[in-house]
Amino acid sequence: MRTFSMMKYIVGGILLNSVVACVPLDTEPYDRETDLSFWEKEGSALYALNACYPPLYSAEEVLYADAMTDNAYTKVQTGFNQSIGNGSYSTAYPYVESVWDSRYAGIRVCNQLLNNIDKVPGLSEELRNRYCAEAMVIRAFHYFELYSRFGDVPYFTNVITIEESQQLPRTSKTEIIANILGELDQIIDNDYLPASYSSSEDKGRITKWAAMALKARILLFEGRWEELKNVTSTIMTQGGFNLFNSYSGLFEVANENNEEVILDLQYLSPDREHQTQYQFLPPTLKGYAQLAPLNELVQSYITDNGKAIDEAGANYDPAKPFEHRDPRLAATICYTGNSYILPDGTTQVINCDKGSNPDGYGFSSNCSPTGYYIKKYWDRTYRDNLYSGLNIILIRYADVLLMNAEALVELGEFSETDWNKTIRPLRVRAGFTDEQALKFPGASADLREIIRRERRSELALEGLRLKDIVRWRIADKVMNGYCHGIYTGDAVGTDDGYVRVENRVFDADKHYLWPIPQSERDLNHNLTQNPNW
C-alpha cells in the first residue's frame, strides 16, 4: 500500500494573521490559531514542512512544458502556454504571471518554516537540520525555475510583508546562483539529509541525492562542466541508483519509487490525483487530446542501427516511418498502428490517419491537433473520468547519466569507457539490440549531437526540453517557422505532405528571457524589464 503522509497536510495557508481593533497586536485571538500559538506546538514544524511540497510542481506543469518547445503543441490557449510556444505572448500573459506567482508563493511557504522553526519545541538538532534542509532544497528549486526563465529576479530568504515585496529590486542571476548552490553545498557536505528514508510514510521526501541532483541541474544549465562532471560522478558511484529494467515500465503505478527515481511528485488515488490523461489521450479512450507530440519529435528518434533517419546508412523507410526505430518512440508516442494496454489487459490499436475514424486527424475537436497522441504517463489503472494517482518523475538516474555524458563531451574527455557507463546502458534498457547502435561511435563522430539527441529521446515529454534548447542557444533555430503533425500527403496546408500545425516565432533578442509580468511592475516600480519587452 502506498502512503504519503505529508500530503495529508495540503493547506492553502497554514498561518493566519488577525488584527482586532483596540487590542494589542500581539494578543492571541480566542477563535482561531495564529502565528503566536501555531509554532508553539511540537507537530507544527512537520505540518509546515509538508505544506512546502505541493507547490513544488504539478503534473500539468511538467507535461505541458514541452508545448513551449519543438516536442509538443497545445491547442488550448486559455490557462495554458500556447502563446509561449508560438512567440505571441506579452508582458501581461497569464501563464507567465502564474509561474511568477506560484513560484514566489512556494518560496513564501518555505521561508515561513525556515524563519519560525526555532520556536518549535521538542525538535532534536538532527531533525531541525533535516527539516530546514528539505525546505531549502525546495526553495532552491523555485529560484532555479525563476531565474532560468526570467533572469534576474527578487531574491529573499525571509518572510516579507506586502509593502516590502513592492519595493524589492531584481537580484542578479549570478548572486542567486551563488546563494542557492552555497546552500545546497552546505546541506550536502554536512549530511543534513538522509540518503534515503526507511519509512513508507516518507516516500517522496527530499534526500541528499535529490539535493545533489538539483545541484547538477543548475550546473548543467550554467555550463559549469567540470563541477557537473564531479557531482554526477559522485551520484553514479555512491548513490546506489540504477536504471529500471523497463523504459515504459518506469511510468506505471506498479513500479513507482523504483531504483531509478531520485525525486518525484507523489500522488495517491483517491486522495491526491491529477487528470492530465484526459488532456492527451485519444477520444476512444475518453480523452480530449489538447496536448500532443509534434512530428519534429517523432523524426528526431534514431533508427535501430543507431543512425538519424536522414543519415547515410540509416535503417529508415519513409513509407514505413515507424519501423526499425528507437524503441522509446513507441513507448512515448502513439501513432497509427501503435496501441495502449487497457485496464482489462487487452490492447487497443490506434488509427491516427486522416479520415473517418474517431481518433483520426481532423475528425473532431477531441482529436489530436497533430495526429499523434502521448503514450508516456498513460495510467491504465485510472479511476473514474481518467483521474490518476500516478507519480510524476522530476529527476531520475537516466538524467544523471546524460548530464555526466554531456559534461565529458564538452570537456573533450568522453571515451568509450564513458559511453559504456552512460549511453550504452540507456540504449540497452530501451531495447536496442543492433551492436551498431550500442557501440561507441568513435571520437571522430559528432558526439555533442549524439548526446543531445539521446537526451531528447530519453527524456521526451518530461518537461526538460525547454531548458535544453535555451541553454544550448538553439531555440531560435528550432522554434521559428511551422511545426508539423502527421504525414497526409495533402498539397494544401502541409510541407512536403506533413500537416502544418502552427507558425512559430522565436526572437533571439527577446525570447530567451520571459518578461517580468507587467502586473508586478505596476505594483513595484523597482522592477526593471528584460530587453526588448
VMD Tcl script that draws the C-alpha trace (Angstrom):
set ca {
  {0.00 0.00 0.00}
  {1.41 3.42 -0.98}
  {1.27 6.12 1.64}
  {2.46 9.69 1.64}
  {1.87 11.33 4.97}
  {2.90 14.84 4.01}
  {0.01 15.06 1.53}
  {-2.44 14.80 4.39}
  {-1.43 18.32 5.25}
  {-2.05 20.16 1.99}
  {-3.13 23.59 3.02}
  {-3.83 26.89 1.37}
  {-2.43 28.91 4.23}
  {-1.28 27.37 7.46}
  {-0.73 30.60 9.31}
  {-3.36 33.19 9.98}
  {-2.72 36.79 10.90}
  {-5.54 38.63 12.62}
  {-5.87 42.14 13.90}
  {-8.68 43.16 16.25}
  {-9.42 46.86 16.73}
  {-8.31 48.38 20.05}
  {-6.49 45.19 21.05}
  {-2.67 44.94 21.23}
  {-1.27 43.39 18.06}
  {0.48 40.59 19.94}
  {-2.70 39.40 21.63}
  {-3.85 35.97 20.52}
  {-7.47 35.84 19.24}
  {-9.79 33.46 21.05}
  {-11.41 31.87 18.00}
  {-8.55 30.91 15.70}
  {-4.93 29.85 15.54}
  {-2.28 32.50 14.86}
  {1.47 32.74 14.42}
  {1.73 33.22 18.16}
  {0.30 29.81 19.00}
  {0.97 27.77 15.86}
  {4.73 27.44 16.26}
  {4.47 26.53 19.94}
  {3.13 23.06 19.07}
  {5.50 20.13 18.60}
  {3.93 18.99 15.33}
  {3.90 22.39 13.69}
  {7.32 22.05 12.03}
  {6.35 18.87 10.18}
  {2.97 20.35 9.30}
  {4.63 23.44 7.84}
  {7.29 21.40 6.03}
  {4.66 19.21 4.41}
  {2.99 22.36 3.09}
  {6.21 23.15 1.19}
  {5.88 20.12 -1.09}
  {2.64 20.61 -3.09}
  {3.74 23.95 -4.67}
  {6.98 22.38 -5.95}
  {5.44 21.29 -9.25}
  {2.22 19.94 -10.70}
  {1.61 17.16 -13.19}
  {0.29 19.67 -15.73}
  {3.28 21.96 -15.38}
  {5.66 19.08 -16.10}
  {3.81 17.67 -19.11}
  {2.84 20.98 -20.69}
  {6.40 22.34 -20.51}
  {7.22 20.62 -23.81}
  {4.42 22.54 -25.55}
  {6.79 25.52 -25.35}
  {9.30 23.58 -27.45}
  {9.66 21.65 -30.70}
  {8.48 18.50 -28.91}
  {4.79 19.26 -28.47}
  {1.87 21.59 -29.07}
  {-1.26 22.51 -27.14}
  {-4.37 23.59 -28.99}
  {-5.85 25.30 -25.92}
  {-4.87 28.88 -25.27}
  {-6.70 29.89 -22.09}
  {-4.84 28.84 -18.95}
  {-2.03 27.11 -20.82}
  {1.21 28.08 -22.54}
  {0.39 28.04 -26.25}
  {1.47 31.64 -26.80}
  {4.93 30.97 -25.38}
  {5.32 28.18 -27.90}
  {4.39 30.42 -30.81}
  {6.07 33.57 -29.52}
  {2.97 35.77 -29.32}
  {2.94 36.23 -25.55}
  {3.16 39.61 -23.88}
  {4.12 41.16 -20.55}
  {0.54 40.50 -19.40}
  {0.37 36.85 -20.47}
  {-1.49 34.89 -17.73}
  {0.76 31.83 -17.90}
  {3.87 33.94 -17.28}
  {2.11 35.62 -14.36}
  {1.05 32.25 -12.94}
  {4.60 30.89 -12.99}
  {5.89 34.01 -11.22}
  {3.08 33.95 -8.64}
  {3.22 30.22 -7.92}
  {7.00 30.15 -7.50}
  {7.01 33.06 -5.09}
  {4.08 31.54 -3.20}
  {6.16 28.38 -2.82}
  {9.15 30.39 -1.64}
  {7.00 32.10 0.98}
  {5.84 28.79 2.44}
  {9.46 27.62 2.70}
  {10.52 30.88 4.31}
  {7.74 30.60 6.87}
  {9.15 27.32 8.10}
  {12.77 28.44 7.99}
  {12.06 31.70 9.82}
  {10.00 30.09 12.58}
  {11.33 26.59 13.16}
  {13.48 27.69 16.11}
  {10.26 28.45 18.01}
  {9.03 24.86 17.76}
  {9.56 22.81 20.94}
  {10.71 19.23 21.09}
  {12.81 19.10 17.90}
  {16.21 17.44 18.03}
  {19.06 19.23 16.28}
  {19.20 16.44 13.70}
  {15.51 16.72 12.87}
  {15.64 20.52 12.82}
  {18.54 20.42 10.36}
  {16.73 17.90 8.18}
  {13.50 19.90 8.04}
  {15.39 23.08 7.20}
  {17.38 21.27 4.52}
  {14.25 19.91 2.85}
  {12.72 23.37 2.74}
  {15.94 24.96 1.46}
  {16.20 22.48 -1.40}
  {12.60 23.15 -2.38}
  {13.24 26.89 -2.20}
  {16.35 26.48 -4.36}
  {14.21 24.60 -6.89}
  {11.79 27.55 -7.02}
  {14.58 30.07 -7.52}
  {16.13 27.90 -10.24}
  {12.84 27.85 -12.09}
  {12.52 31.63 -11.72}
  {15.98 32.73 -12.79}
  {16.19 30.20 -15.64}
  {13.10 31.84 -17.18}
  {13.24 35.48 -16.07}
  {16.95 36.05 -15.46}
  {17.44 38.49 -12.58}
  {14.57 38.23 -10.06}
  {13.95 39.43 -6.50}
  {15.74 37.12 -4.08}
  {14.98 36.90 -0.38}
  {15.14 34.27 2.32}
  {12.82 35.77 4.93}
  {9.07 36.17 5.11}
  {8.44 39.68 3.81}
  {5.47 41.99 4.04}
  {3.38 43.13 1.11}
  {4.96 46.55 1.42}
  {8.47 45.06 1.29}
  {7.57 42.93 -1.73}
  {6.57 46.10 -3.59}
  {9.99 47.64 -3.11}
  {12.44 44.81 -3.81}
  {14.64 45.25 -6.89}
  {15.81 42.36 -9.04}
  {18.79 40.42 -7.73}
  {21.44 39.47 -10.25}
  {21.23 35.94 -11.55}
  {24.90 35.47 -10.60}
  {24.17 36.21 -6.95}
  {21.12 33.93 -6.89}
  {23.11 31.05 -8.36}
  {25.92 31.54 -5.85}
  {23.47 31.60 -2.95}
  {21.42 28.55 -3.87}
  {24.49 26.50 -4.78}
  {26.08 27.56 -1.50}
  {23.02 26.37 0.42}
  {22.96 23.08 -1.44}
  {26.65 22.53 -0.71}
  {26.08 23.22 2.98}
  {23.26 20.68 3.05}
  {25.23 18.05 1.13}
  {28.56 18.50 2.92}
  {27.00 18.38 6.39}
  {24.77 15.38 5.66}
  {21.69 17.24 6.82}
  {19.58 14.95 4.63}
  {19.47 11.16 4.65}
  {20.48 9.20 1.59}
  {17.08 7.50 1.76}
  {14.10 7.13 4.09}
  {13.18 3.84 5.70}
  {9.54 4.65 6.37}
  {6.89 4.37 3.68}
  {5.39 7.49 5.23}
  {8.37 9.47 3.94}
  {8.29 8.44 0.29}
  {8.77 11.46 -1.94}
  {10.78 13.49 0.54}
  {13.94 15.31 -0.46}
  {17.07 13.20 0.06}
  {20.77 14.02 -0.06}
  {20.85 12.67 -3.61}
  {17.91 14.81 -4.68}
  {19.78 17.86 -3.40}
  {22.86 16.78 -5.32}
  {20.85 16.09 -8.48}
  {19.27 19.55 -8.28}
  {22.77 21.00 -7.95}
  {23.69 19.06 -11.10}
  {20.69 20.51 -12.95}
  {21.80 24.03 -12.06}
  {25.39 23.35 -13.10}
  {24.12 21.86 -16.36}
  {22.06 24.96 -17.13}
  {25.08 27.15 -16.40}
  {27.51 25.03 -18.41}
  {29.88 24.51 -15.48}
  {31.17 21.26 -16.92}
  {33.99 20.33 -14.55}
  {31.79 20.74 -11.49}
  {28.95 18.90 -13.22}
  {31.25 16.01 -14.07}
  {32.27 15.69 -10.43}
  {28.75 15.90 -9.00}
  {27.24 13.41 -11.43}
  {30.20 11.04 -10.99}
  {29.57 11.06 -7.24}
  {25.90 10.21 -7.73}
  {26.84 7.44 -10.16}
  {29.44 5.84 -7.90}
  {27.91 6.40 -4.47}
  {24.19 6.99 -4.90}
  {23.13 3.39 -5.33}
  {20.78 4.19 -8.22}
  {20.21 2.00 -11.26}
  {18.21 2.14 -14.45}
  {14.87 0.44 -14.03}
  {14.68 -2.63 -16.25}
  {11.83 -1.35 -18.43}
  {11.64 2.06 -20.08}
  {7.86 2.01 -20.44}
  {7.52 0.42 -17.02}
  {9.09 3.48 -15.41}
  {5.81 5.30 -15.89}
  {3.46 2.75 -14.36}
  {1.89 2.82 -10.90}
  {3.10 -0.70 -10.17}
  {6.74 0.40 -10.49}
  {6.72 3.70 -8.62}
  {9.54 4.60 -6.23}
  {11.92 2.28 -8.06}
  {15.73 2.42 -8.08}
  {15.87 5.00 -10.88}
  {13.71 7.68 -9.28}
  {15.62 10.43 -7.46}
  {12.75 12.87 -6.98}
  {9.11 12.74 -7.98}
  {5.70 14.21 -7.30}
  {3.76 11.80 -5.15}
  {0.13 11.14 -5.98}
  {-2.26 8.64 -4.44}
  {-5.76 7.70 -5.58}
  {-8.22 8.90 -4.49}
  {-6.64 11.36 -2.02}
  {-4.36 13.27 -4.38}
  {-4.82 12.84 -8.12}
  {-4.29 14.56 -11.44}
  {-6.31 14.39 -14.65}
  {-3.64 15.07 -17.24}
  {-4.55 11.89 -19.12}
  {-7.82 13.46 -20.20}
  {-5.75 16.18 -21.82}
  {-3.62 13.91 -24.01}
  {-5.46 10.65 -24.71}
  {-7.41 9.89 -27.91}
  {-11.21 10.21 -27.94}
  {-11.75 6.46 -27.95}
  {-10.04 6.41 -24.53}
  {-12.25 9.30 -23.36}
  {-9.55 11.92 -23.90}
  {-9.64 15.39 -25.40}
  {-6.05 15.47 -26.71}
  {-5.36 19.14 -26.22}
  {-1.65 18.35 -25.70}
  {0.04 16.42 -28.49}
  {3.53 15.46 -29.74}
  {4.93 17.10 -32.88}
  {6.40 15.42 -35.93}
  {9.69 17.17 -35.16}
  {9.97 14.99 -32.07}
  {8.97 11.85 -33.95}
  {11.62 12.42 -36.60}
  {14.33 13.05 -34.01}
  {14.34 9.41 -32.86}
  {17.17 7.38 -34.38}
  {16.80 4.09 -36.23}
  {17.53 0.75 -34.61}
  {21.07 0.72 -36.02}
  {21.90 3.97 -34.22}
  {21.67 6.46 -37.07}
  {19.49 9.52 -37.55}
  {16.76 8.99 -40.14}
  {18.48 11.37 -42.60}
  {21.92 9.89 -42.06}
  {23.64 7.66 -44.61}
  {23.14 4.02 -43.74}
  {20.06 4.62 -41.59}
  {17.58 1.76 -41.44}
  {14.71 4.07 -42.41}
  {11.93 3.77 -44.96}
  {9.74 6.92 -45.35}
  {6.89 4.66 -46.49}
  {7.11 2.79 -43.18}
  {8.37 5.53 -40.86}
  {7.72 3.77 -37.55}
  {9.54 0.55 -38.36}
  {13.13 -0.04 -37.24}
  {13.13 2.93 -34.89}
  {14.38 3.66 -31.40}
  {12.06 1.58 -29.16}
  {11.48 4.64 -26.98}
  {9.44 6.18 -29.79}
  {6.74 3.53 -29.45}
  {6.83 3.83 -25.65}
  {6.41 7.60 -25.73}
  {4.16 8.47 -28.69}
  {1.08 6.79 -30.08}
  {0.89 6.76 -33.88}
  {-1.14 4.72 -36.34}
  {-0.61 1.06 -35.52}
  {0.65 1.71 -32.01}
  {-1.54 0.79 -29.07}
  {-2.50 1.25 -25.42}
  {-2.91 -1.62 -22.98}
  {-6.33 -1.28 -21.37}
  {-7.28 -1.92 -17.72}
  {-8.55 -5.39 -18.57}
  {-5.23 -6.30 -20.20}
  {-6.47 -6.13 -23.77}
  {-4.77 -3.99 -26.40}
  {-6.38 -1.08 -28.25}
  {-4.68 -0.23 -31.52}
  {-4.97 3.41 -32.54}
  {-5.61 4.79 -36.03}
  {-4.41 8.39 -36.23}
  {-4.70 8.75 -40.01}
  {-6.80 11.48 -41.53}
  {-10.22 10.08 -42.29}
  {-13.46 8.97 -40.71}
  {-12.07 7.06 -37.72}
  {-12.81 8.66 -34.31}
  {-9.14 9.14 -33.39}
  {-8.04 10.28 -36.84}
  {-6.56 13.67 -37.59}
  {-9.26 16.28 -38.19}
  {-12.21 14.02 -37.34}
  {-13.43 16.10 -34.37}
  {-12.32 18.76 -31.90}
  {-11.41 15.97 -29.46}
  {-8.75 14.54 -31.77}
  {-5.05 15.28 -31.65}
  {-4.15 18.55 -33.41}
  {-1.00 16.87 -34.74}
  {-2.21 13.34 -35.47}
  {-0.05 11.93 -32.68}
  {-1.01 11.09 -29.09}
  {1.04 10.83 -25.91}
  {1.62 7.34 -24.56}
  {4.15 8.03 -21.80}
  {2.36 8.51 -18.47}
  {-0.68 6.52 -19.62}
  {-2.07 5.05 -16.40}
  {-4.36 2.15 -17.20}
  {-5.27 1.88 -13.52}
  {-7.08 5.20 -13.74}
  {-10.16 5.98 -11.67}
  {-13.43 7.49 -12.93}
  {-13.06 10.28 -15.52}
  {-9.39 9.44 -16.06}
  {-8.28 10.56 -12.60}
  {-4.87 9.09 -11.86}
  {-2.66 8.59 -8.84}
  {0.45 8.00 -10.98}
  {3.55 9.75 -9.66}
  {5.23 12.29 -11.93}
  {9.02 11.99 -12.04}
  {11.05 15.18 -11.68}
  {14.59 13.77 -11.63}
  {15.71 10.26 -12.47}
  {19.02 8.45 -12.76}
  {18.95 8.39 -16.57}
  {19.16 12.18 -16.48}
  {22.26 11.95 -14.27}
  {23.91 9.65 -16.82}
  {23.07 12.05 -19.64}
  {24.34 15.06 -17.69}
  {27.59 13.23 -16.99}
  {27.98 12.30 -20.66}
  {27.31 15.87 -21.80}
  {29.83 17.31 -19.33}
  {32.51 14.91 -20.53}
  {31.78 15.69 -24.19}
  {32.00 19.42 -23.57}
  {35.30 18.92 -21.71}
  {36.66 16.80 -24.57}
  {37.06 13.82 -22.25}
  {34.31 11.46 -23.41}
  {35.74 8.00 -24.11}
  {34.49 4.53 -24.94}
  {34.60 3.73 -21.23}
  {32.33 6.69 -20.52}
  {29.99 5.67 -23.34}
  {29.68 2.22 -21.80}
  {28.78 3.78 -18.43}
  {26.17 6.19 -19.78}
  {24.71 5.89 -23.29}
  {25.10 2.17 -23.88}
  {23.10 1.15 -20.76}
  {20.37 3.62 -21.71}
  {20.07 2.05 -25.14}
  {20.24 -1.49 -23.82}
  {17.43 -0.69 -21.39}
  {15.45 0.94 -24.20}
  {15.57 -2.30 -26.20}
  {18.28 -1.76 -28.83}
  {19.97 -4.97 -29.92}
  {21.99 -3.95 -33.00}
  {25.61 -3.56 -31.98}
  {25.90 -0.60 -34.35}
  {23.60 1.31 -32.04}
  {25.20 0.03 -28.86}
  {28.89 0.50 -29.55}
  {30.90 3.69 -29.10}
  {30.69 5.67 -32.36}
  {34.30 6.84 -32.10}
  {35.96 10.09 -31.12}
  {35.59 11.44 -34.67}
  {31.78 11.28 -34.51}
  {29.71 14.32 -33.65}
  {29.44 13.31 -30.01}
  {27.74 16.53 -28.98}
  {24.90 15.96 -31.43}
  {24.61 12.28 -30.46}
  {24.35 13.10 -26.75}
  {21.85 15.89 -27.33}
  {19.67 13.65 -29.47}
  {19.89 10.89 -26.88}
  {18.80 13.31 -24.18}
  {15.81 14.40 -26.24}
  {14.65 10.83 -26.90}
  {15.20 9.51 -23.38}
  {13.54 12.44 -21.60}
  {10.88 13.41 -24.16}
  {7.71 14.94 -22.68}
  {9.20 15.04 -19.18}
  {9.42 18.84 -19.10}
  {13.16 19.30 -19.72}
  {13.34 20.23 -23.40}
  {12.72 23.96 -22.86}
  {15.74 24.40 -20.61}
  {17.83 22.37 -23.05}
  {17.07 24.45 -26.15}
  {17.56 27.63 -24.11}
  {20.93 26.68 -22.64}
  {22.13 25.27 -25.98}
  {21.03 28.53 -27.58}
  {19.20 26.69 -30.37}
  {15.66 27.82 -29.53}
  {15.79 30.48 -32.25}
  {16.71 27.75 -34.74}
  {14.16 25.09 -33.79}
  {11.26 27.37 -32.80}
  {10.93 29.52 -35.90}
  {8.60 28.61 -38.77}
  {5.93 25.94 -38.99}
  {5.84 22.97 -36.65}
  {4.22 19.86 -38.05}
  {1.97 16.90 -37.50}
  {1.48 13.61 -39.32}
  {2.06 12.94 -43.00}
  {-1.14 13.18 -45.04}
  {0.33 13.85 -48.46}
  {-2.06 16.76 -48.99}
  {-0.87 19.55 -51.25}
  {-2.59 22.28 -49.25}
  {-1.82 23.06 -45.60}
  {1.28 20.89 -45.48}
  {5.02 21.00 -46.02}
  {6.15 18.04 -48.10}
  {2.89 16.37 -47.07}
  {3.34 16.93 -43.31}
  {0.49 18.87 -41.70}
  {1.27 22.45 -40.74}
  {0.23 22.82 -37.11}
  {1.38 26.31 -36.12}
  {3.65 29.04 -37.43}
  {6.02 29.90 -34.61}
  {8.28 32.86 -33.89}
  {11.26 32.95 -31.54}
  {13.14 36.25 -31.41}
  {16.70 35.58 -30.25}
  {16.99 39.17 -28.98}
  {13.89 38.82 -26.84}
  {12.54 35.36 -26.11}
  {15.46 33.73 -24.31}
  {14.10 35.50 -21.24}
  {10.46 35.82 -20.31}
  {9.13 39.27 -19.49}
  {8.75 40.43 -15.92}
  {4.92 40.45 -15.54}
  {3.57 43.95 -16.05}
  {1.19 43.46 -13.13}
  {4.22 43.06 -10.86}
  {5.93 46.13 -12.29}
  {2.76 48.15 -11.74}
  {2.96 47.28 -8.04}
  {6.74 47.51 -7.73}
  {8.41 50.32 -9.68}
  {11.86 49.00 -8.74}
  {11.42 46.03 -11.08}
  {13.15 46.64 -14.39}
  {12.10 44.87 -17.58}
  {14.02 42.38 -19.72}
  {15.44 43.53 -23.08}
  {13.00 44.25 -25.92}
  {9.91 43.67 -23.81}
}
mol new
graphics top color blue
foreach p $ca { graphics top sphere $p radius 0.5 }
foreach p [lrange $ca 0 end-1] q [lrange $ca 1 end] { graphics top cylinder $p $q radius 0.2 }
display resetview
